[in-house]
């Protein structure tokens, strides 16, 4: 399952990406808020529900959008099991999945066009983690930090 969330500054891009996910990638997307664009709402209110939903199943993914992506990323990473990354470009999203098994992609609503964001999302969702020994070892160390 793919869970999405945004504050008011990422609201427009989130709605566009939900349409893209459903029509172009044929993926089921669940919008966990905001349900309306409310000036001044807080990223934390949407990052937490998305991160909690993502960590319930290792196959789940999340997409969070605010103005820069930073607030969403910082917040999501407070949830045990969340591995949120900032999706600044296509190659970065690929490496986040391939090397670090990232499960949440945070996007900058102010700086990405729909086309660029869609390409980043597509790469993030289609790239599989490559579990070579050193990467698995790193993930075990990260998991140990959460205890």
Secondary structure, DSSP 8 states (H G I E B T S, - for coil): -EEEEE-TTTHHHHHHHHHHHHHTS---EEE-S-SS--TT--THHHHHHHHHHHTTSTT-EEEEEESSSHHHHHHHTTSTT--EEE--SHHHHHHHHHHH---EEEEETTT--HHHHHHHHHHHHH------HHHHHHHHHHHHHT-
